[in-house]
Amino acid sequence: MKFEHLALNIQDPAALASWYVKYLGMKIVTAQDKSPYGHFLSDDSGMMLEIYCNPKAEVPDYRKLHHLTFHLAFISGDPDGDRKRLEAAGAGFVEEIKTPDGSHIIMMRDPWGVAIQFCKRGTPLNRN
């Protein structure tokens, strides 16, 4: 089996999709213009994130979830630069971690409160 997507119930999927395209380099694969406003977003590797606002389920208060409970992680060549750029775009800083192996990790929250992580690994993870 191969992983297809991860799905999130979000208050404003169109706005979040637009922000992820503009600031995180994602692309919109499909988008619905009526309820539940589903959007599939993809990075250049084909990994996908589905976002929608489906009234059949509660929209979590992502700001209240601890960032280690749930977060979206992105590879970053410049975590400090990404932090500055994304703070200017409305994201909030949560935490910075530097590990003995040389990894540099910045944890933030997007404007909707979803925890997003930017990783520059000292030893890259296998991407097969």
Secondary structure as UniProt FT lines:
FT   STRAND          5..9
FT   HELIX           13..24
FT   STRAND          27..31
FT   TURN            35..36
FT   STRAND          39..42
FT   TURN            44..45
FT   STRAND          48..52
FT   TURN            55..56
FT   HELIX           62..64
FT   TURN            67..69
FT   STRAND          72..75
FT   HELIX           79..88
FT   TURN            89..90
FT   STRAND          92..98
FT   TURN            100..101
FT   STRAND          104..109
FT   TURN            111..112
FT   STRAND          115..120
//
